[in-house]
């Protein structure tokens, strides 16, 4: 098996090159370097031949292509010569994708020997002056997304190669951080440290392979941006010995109604196209989830991580058309895939079990809607909306008959049948009955308010005819 000897060139001049690395290079086997831009490479060329891969960065369009072709070339050359050197900046263990590929993807094809060097990361930390080593997160600029960063940690971002990479990074970071958050641009080889606000990140000009970008953690007392970890800590404090007396008394049962109320307030914000209110109400709903998770954690039953883990597992399982081999070409096929996965997950062995599985805590309108929808999935449904309309008329006549007979018990039953038929028609027209009724309630309150504001006397002194006149006026305001 051929061998690739991976040599870390360290984070400085020749004095930073380890003795073991110097000995390996003096054996004069074929030597390749990731880049000529490391100052040691040109010094080494005075005594040995070195071929660099700088032209690969110009030849190929993406970094993935660059690294894949470097790896392929190294494997080919190792088979040709038996043993070669591959030199990379800093430590091979930190940030060198070629090394990572050779170790993880090609370990059965070649033998690798790693001769370590002083890492850029170590030097970056020293230059930054940051000393809380328990609170550091290292991220790759090419792989990180907006979910990777932690505002409570010292984030070190590697591979900020050029202005384009810096610009893309800035866009991601400004989704999470204030635009003036304290940041450092560190040129590890040049040992230059510059403090800048985040919004100027793409205004700097001197980017290169040795450029690291660092963001200092935000003090929680001064936070303008928080994350879920902050929220978890807040709730734990509220429930703690020195917390809020009201919060400490609550149980799952005592605040269960809050979940429903907050969900409806989210819906209200959506219906009102009120983005600011939607942000607030989604936060209130999330608070309920975190609060219940904290209650579970205190009892030792479950915690927030369990909630998230269960949710992620469910999303993977119920989306075989995304994460598996099931095909879904449109929304209807995706929904069918979801429902089939759900039946397997909940081990619902009969169609009736699927109806019974609709939560009883739902509003009766929503529960009716879901039950009818599940029955329709197996073909128990009208062929079109006209059948649902005729059923409404039938149930209305039956209700009127019982009304005329003054049979209260039968009236109640027929009224339920009538509502059920109305919900069924709403389902055909893709109308959510809860939302529709809520809109009507809000409309009623608004028109009633108009009557009260425009009446010249107390409402109790008005006749129905007088109120109805103002009611009609309210429709055209």
Secondary structure, 3 states (H helix, E strand, C coil): CCEEEEEECECCCHHHCCHHHHHHHHCCCCEEECCCCCHHHHHHCCCCCEEECHHHHHHCCCHHHHHHHHHHHHHHHHHHHCEEEEEECECCCCCCHHHHHHHHHCCCCCEEEEECCCCHHHHHHHHHCCCCCCCEEEEECCCCCCCCCCCCCEEEEECCCCHHHHHHHHHHHCCCCCCCCEEEEEECCCCEEEEEEHHHHHHCCCCCCCEEEEECCCCHHHCCCCCHHHHHHHHHHHHCCCCCHHHHHCCCCCCHHHHHHHHHHHHHHHHCCCHHHHHHHHHHHHHHHHHHHHHHHHHCCCCHHHHHHHHHHHHHHHCHHHHCCCCCCCHHHHHHHHHHHHHHHCCCCCHHHHHHCCCCCCCHHHHHHHHHHHHHCCCCCCCCHHHHHHHHHHHHHHHHHHHHCCCHHHHHHHHHHHHHHHHHHHHHCCCCHHHHHHHHHHHHHHHHHHHHHHCCCCHHHCCHHHHHHHHHHHCCC
